[in-house]
Amino acid sequence: MQAIREKLHDMSEMRKAKAEAKAEEKVEKDIAKARMGIAHEVRMAKEAEAEMDLHAAKAGELLQKERGMHAPESQNRPNASNS
């Protein structure tokens, strides 16, 4: 009878250990999933920042081009600086 009780106790302990291991695994998977989500958002932010830098550079180039196109007109007109 004692052997049966020990066997049942061992089985119960094994179930508890398996349940704890499964719960720990779930937590680790959730943490990994969260890290992947964070990494994705960081990548998206870096891409957006690079795209904004590109747009800002292009806007700067267009501004310089426009200034270059209009600068000779104001320099060629007499009294352009007085008006």
DOROSE-872991 format. One record per residue: x, y, z of N, C-alpha, C in turn. Coordinates in steps of 0.001 Angstrom, whole numbers, padded with zeros to 6 digits, always signed. Layout:
XYZXYZXYZ ...
END
This chain:
+000823-001193+000000+000000+000000+000000+000874+001266+000000 +001967+001212+000738+002889+002342+000804+003502+002615-000569 +003820+001567-001300+004412+001715-002631+003439+002421-003570 +002155+002119-003445+001138+002759-004291+001047+004243-003956 +001044+004571-002660+000997+005980-002244+002209+006744-002775 +003381+006121-002675+004591+006765-003178+004516+006976-004689 +003990+005968-005388+003857+006079-006845+002895+007214-007199 +001754+007306-006505+000790+008380-006752+001399+009745-006412 +002135+009794-005318+002798+011035-004925+003820+011450-005990 +004599+010486-006471+005585+010771-007521+004907+011269-008795 +003789+010657-009157+003050+011075-010350+002516+012495-010180 +002029+012785-008980+001522+014125-008694+002640+015153-008784 +003786+014837-008214+004939+015732-008275+005395+015933-009722 +005358+014860-010515+005761+014955-011918+004810+015877-012680 +003513+015770-012432+002533+016656-013083+002789+018113-012712 +003068+018351-011426+003352+019720-010985+004597+020266-011678 +005637+019446-011751+006884+019875-012389+006659+020175-013869 +005884+019322-014545+005593+019547-015956+004784+020825-016146 +003805+021047-015274+002980+022253-015373+003824+023510-015154 +004723+023458-014176+005607+024602-013927+006530+024855-015116 +007077+023787-015673+007970+023931-016830+007211+024508-018020 +005978+024057-018205+005163+024559-019310+004834+026036-019105 +004534+026419-017871+004238+027821-017574+005471+028693-017809 +006636+028220-017393+007877+028968-017625+008151+029118-019119 +007913+028054-019858+008116+028105-021306+007185+029132-021951 +005940+029179-021487+004977+030144-022024+005434+031572-021739 +005915+031810-020531+006412+033143-020177+007603+033517-021061 +008519+032578-021254+009688+032845-022096+009280+033125-023538 +008285+032385-024033+007794+032627-025391+007153+034005-025496 +006384+034387-024476+005754+035710-024484+006807+036819-024472 +007849+036624-023673+008935+037615-023623+009624+037705-024985 +009881+036556-025597+010525+036544-026917+009641+037231-027953 +008336+036989-027860+007397+037613-028794+007400+039128-028611 +007441+039576-027368+007482+041016-027091+008778+041623-027622 +009888+040926-027438+011176+041421-027948+011154+041531-029470 +010538+040560-030122+010434+040615-031579+009595+041812-032004 +008517+042066-031281+007678+043221-031587+008430+044524-031407 +009198+044604-030347+009994+045812-030091+011039+045991-031191 +011711+044915-031556+012726+044991-032615+012095+045447-033927 +010898+044966-034211+010191+045369-035430+009887+046861-035404 +009386+047347-034284+009051+048769-034171+010302+049642-034271 +011408+049189-033681+012666+049937-033769+013125+050002-035221 +013027+048876-035922+013412+048858-037337+012537+049805-038147 +011234+049774-037905+010319+050661-038626+010645+052124-038337 +010975+052437-037098+011314+053816-036731+012603+054258-037426 +013592+053373-037473+014849+053709-038149+014618+053932-039641 +013779+053091-040244+013476+053264-041665+012757+054584-041903 +011811+054910-041039+011077+056169-041179+012011+057360-041003 +012921+057257-040049+013879+058338-039821+014780+058527-041040 +015229+057427-041625+016072+057512-042820+015293+058128-043976 +014028+057759-044090+013195+058321-045153+012986+059819-044948 +012787+060228-043703+012627+061659-043419+013917+062413-043723 +015060+061833-043395+016343+062460-043718+016492+062630-045226 +016073+061611-045970+016133+061685-047426+015246+062812-047947 +014020+062907-047413+013105+063971-047838+013660+065349-047477 +014249+065463-046299+014820+066748-045881+015981+067138-046795 +016807+066179-047149+017928+066461-048048+017417+066882-049423 +016388+066187-049891+015819+066527-051198+015198+067922-051164 +014524+068256-050073+013940+069592-049932+015039+070648-049920 +016144+070363-049260+017277+071288-049244+017845+071498-050637 +017952+070414-051386+018449+070526-052759+017501+071363-053616 +016192+071129-053467+015212+071908-054229+015273+073379-053847 +015460+073656-052570+015567+075038-052115+016789+075710-052734 +017911+075021-052725+019119+075580-053332+018921+075809-054830 +018237+074873-055470+017971+075004-056902+017093+076226-057168 +016043+076393-056352+015149+077543-056515+015886+078846-056241 +016695+078870-055210+017476+080073-054910+018427+080388-056060 +019015+079353-056637+019926+079536-057755+019215+080064-058985 +017978+079624-059170+017219+080075-060337+016776+081525-060178 +016443+081941-058977+015914+083284-058756+016991+084300-058393 +018130+083872-057985+019193+084802-057589+019674+085664-058752 +019901+085119-059942+020369+085976-061042+019355+087047-061428 +018070+086764-061305+017054+087757-061647+017179+088981-060754 +017305+088781-059463+017383+089916-058544+018710+090653-058683 +019739+089948-059085+021037+090602-059258+021077+091418-060545 +020337+091016-061562+020351+091713-062845+019484+092954-062846 +018498+093013-061953+017610+094178-061929+018289+095341-061224 +018154+096540-061783+018696+097704-061070+017831+098020-059869 +018441+098480-058799+017768+098852-057556+017022+097681-056923 +017443+096471-057181+016780+095299-056613+016984+095250-055108 +018107+095717-054637+018369+095678-053203+017658+096805-052476 +017246+097851-053171+016569+098977-052536+015079+098751-052388 +014497+097837-053111+013054+097674-053024+012625+096716-051985 
END
